[in-house]
Amino acid sequence: MNLPERKGFLPLQNEKLRNVAIIAHVDHGKTTLVDQMLKQGGVYRENQAVVDRVMDSGDLERERGITILAKNTAVHYKGYKINIVDTPGHADFSGEVERILKMVDGVLLLVDAAEGPMPQTRFVLQKALELGHKVIVVVNKIDRPDARIHEVMDEVLELLLDLDATPEQLDSPMLFCSGRNGTASYSPDEPGTDLKPLFDTILNYIPAPEADVDQPFQMLVSSIDYNEFVGRIAIGRIERGTIHANQEIAVCNYHDPDAAPRKAKAVSMYQFEGLQRVPVQEATAGNIIAMSGIGDVTIGDTICAAGAVEPCLLY
């Protein structure tokens, strides 16, 4: 596979990495598609029982059938690691979408083949375009009996024009999927057999994360998880540098930038592999990681190397 060359291409460990978010209006099929990506990405063992909508882990999410908090997962394909963030599609959680978009380098924009672009589609797409993200348009649920694929294609292009997309963004690749069946194709008139076209397009079109591994460590906290055993867990993308387990770090308070940085230690670090958080001893720039051991960490905080305190100014 010939991947695009880019100026200032980053160290080898980043070439094999892609960070993408899945964005859409509520109920356009994000979580179901992620389920299929996990299955075809080899996350599940053979004969393992699989729960539908596995990314909706909260009781309220399962009850309401919507995603409320962003979820992180990762699959491996052709030697590449693809970090996937499944984001909320409901307008009530739009702030969560904005934060997550700053962790990724491109998005999969899912649009229902019958409903077409909806109000939340417009909101999430506008945020992605403003950040300059590469966009892969996925017309989903093409197996619906009331699907109107060609009209929806035109509506997506009209929306891109209305949002002042760049010429490159107007030329975004478009795929045609059935999340329920786990298929994707390059043409609306040719049925797919699996999700390989989607995986291949991600590798070819979404750039590797840009980051400098030689600079002091810095990470912006984009979301928070909680575990009753370890407490608060900070999740974010490493902007630069390398972090080692038990390294001394400093935490800059986003809500009180004049406050002195708090000293802390990277007690435990994890990367996402499938549905699991896997402990790691070190992680480099460009990777999305989870970190425990910082009791009062909050969204927007910057975690830095102890001797190089410099808050991220991304919010």
N, C-alpha and C positions, 0 to 999 in steps of 0.2 A: 504494500500500500504506500502510495506516494503522499506523504503529508506535506502541507504547505510550509515553505521556509519563511521565517520571519526575522526581521532585523533584531539584533540583540537577543537572539534565542538563548534560553536559559540553560542551566546545568542539566546534565543527563537525567537526573532523578525526576525532573519536572516534565520532560518530554513524554513520559509514559503516564501522565496524570491529566485528568480532565475534571473540572468542577462545574456541574450544571444544576440548575433549578428547574423544576416543573411548575409552570404557572398556568392558571386558567380561571374561568368563572366557576362558581360552585357547581358540583355535580357534572362536570364535563369529562370526568374519568381519569383524573390524575392518579389517584391511589390504586385503582385497578390496573392501570398501565404499569406502575411501579411493581406491583405484585408479579406481573408477567416478566418484567425485566429481571427481577430477582430469580425467578424460576429458570429463565433461559440463560442467566449469567452464572448458573451453577451454584447458587447459594444453598439450595436444598439438596439433601441426600436423596438417593433413589428410595422410593417407597415411604419417604417421610410425609407425615400428615401435614397438609398446608392449610392455613386459615386464610380465607378471603379477607381482603382489606387489611393485610397484616400490619401495614404502616399506621393504621388508626388504632393505637394501643390503649388510649384512654377510654374509660367507661362512658363518659359523656360523648366522645367521638363516635363510639360504636352505636350508642343509643340514637344519636341524631344523624348518623351516616355522613358526617362531614369531618374534615380535618381542621383542627383548631390551632395546634402548635406545629411548627415546622419539624420534620423528622429527617434525620440523616441516615444514609445507607451507602453502600458501595458495591459495585460488581466489577469483575475482571473480564476483559474481552480482548482476545488476541494479544495478551501480554500488557495491556493497558489497564490502569485502575480508573474507574469512572465513579467519582463521588456524586451522589444524587441527593438533592434536597427536595422533598415533597412539601410544598408550601400550602398554607390555607388559601382557599379560593373565595371564601365568604367575605363580603365587604367589611364585616365587623372586625376582621383580623388583618386589615390592610397594613397596619404598622409592622406586623410580623413579617409580611412579604417584603417590605422595603429593607428591613435589616438583613434578611437572608440574601437578597439580591447582591449585597455588597461582598458576599463570600464567594461568589461564583464568577465565571468568565463567559457564560452563555446560558441561554434558557431554551427549554422546549415549551412552546406556546401551544397548548391543547385547545382546540375549538371543536365543539360538538357538530357533527356533520348535518344535523337537522336544525339545531337552534342557531348556529352561527355565532359570531361575536356578540357578547353580552356586556352589560356595564362594567363588570369586574374584569372582563377580558381587556377592555380599553384601559382601565387603571393600571393593571399589572404590566401590560405591554408598554405603556407610556413610561413607567419607571425603568423598565429594562432598556428602552431606547435611550433615555436620558443618560444612563450609565454607559452607553456605547456598547452594550452587550451584543454578541452575535445571537441571532434568533433562528431557531429551527421551528417552522410551523408544522404542527401535527394535526391534521384533520382526523378527529377520532370518532369512533362509533359509526364507521362507514357501513356497518352491517345493519343499521337501523332501517326498518322498512320505509320510514319517511325521510331518509337521508336525501339531501339535495346538495351533493358534493360540489358541483361546478359553481352553483350560486354562492356557496359559502367561500370558495376560493376567491371569487371576485370581491366578496364582502371583506375578507381579510386584507386584500390588497388596498381596497378603499380606506380601511382603517389605518393601514400603514401610511398612506398618503396624507390622511387627515392629521396624523400625529407627527408629520414632518420627518419621516424616516429618511435616512441618507440613501443615496443610490445603492450602496452595498446592502443596507438593511431591506430595501425594496426587493432586492434580488435574493432574499433569504430562501433556502431550500424548503420545499414543501413535501411532506410525506403523508401517507394515507393509511390509517391504522384502525384495527379493532382491538382495543385493550382487552376486551373480554376473551377474544380468541387468541390473543398474543401474536398478531400478524401486522406486518408493515410492508408497504410497497412504494415505489417511486412514482407510480402512475395511478390515477383514480380508476382506470379501466382494466388494471391488472391486479388480480387478487394476490395478496402476500401469503407466505407459508410460515414465516417466523419473523422475529424482530431484528434480524441481521441488518436490513437496510437502515434501521434506526441507529443501531450501534455504530455502523460504519460511518454514517453521516455525522454523528457526534465526534468520532475520532478525526474525521477529515475537516470539519467546519469549525468546531469549537476549539479555540487556541489553548495551549498549555498555559498554566498560571504563570504570570510574570512576577518574579520575586528574586531578591538577591540573598544567596545563602551565606555570603561573606560578611554581611553586616551584623551588628548585634541583634539578638532576638527581639521580636516585637509581634504581638498578636492582639487583635481587636476582638472583644467578646461580643458575639452577635446573637447568641441565645443562651439560655440557662436551662439545665435539666436538674433533677433532684433525685437523690437516692437515699433511702433511710439509713444506709450504712456509712456512706461517705459524705452526705450532705449535698451542698450545691456543687454543680458541675458546670464549668465554663466551656462553651463551645465556640469555636471561631476558626478562621483561616490564619495561618502564620504568614504575616506580611513580609517578614525578612528573617534571615538568620536561622539558627538551629537551637533547639531546646533539648536538654538532657534530663532524665529522671533525677529528682532530688536537687536540681539546680536552684541556686538562690535567684529569686525574681523580685520585681517591684510591681505594684499594682497602682495605676493612676486612676483616681476616682473621676468618672465622667461628669457626675453631678456636682462635684466640688473641685474644679480644676486647680484652685489655689491651695488645696490641702496637700500636705506632704505625702509622697508616695508611701504606700504601706509595704513593709517587707513581708515576703512569703517564700514558700518553697514549692516547687513542682513535685508534689508528693507522688501523684500517679498520673500517667498520660495514656490516652487511648486513641487509636485510629478506628475508623469504621470499616468493618468487613462484613458485608451482607447485613444481617440483622443484629450483629454483635458489636460491642465495643471491645477491641482487642488491646491489651496492655502493650505499650512499646517503651523502649528505653531512650529513644531519641526520635525527633521529627524535624523535618526541614521545611523551609519556606515553600509556600504553595499548598501544603497539606492542610486539610480540615481535621482538627483534633478536638478531643475533650480532655479537660484537666480538672482534677479534684484536689482538695487540700487548701482552697482559698475560701474561708468561711463566709465572708460577706461580699463576695464578688457579685457584680450586677452587669446587666446589659449596657454596653457602651464603654465599660472600663477597658483600659489598655494594660496588657501584661507585658513587661519588658525585662530584658536582662538587668540584673541588679546595678551594674555600673553604667548603664546607658539608658537613662529614663527619658522617654520622649513620647508623649501621648499621641495616638492616632487622631487625626482631625477629619474623620469620615462621617460624623453625624452632625 
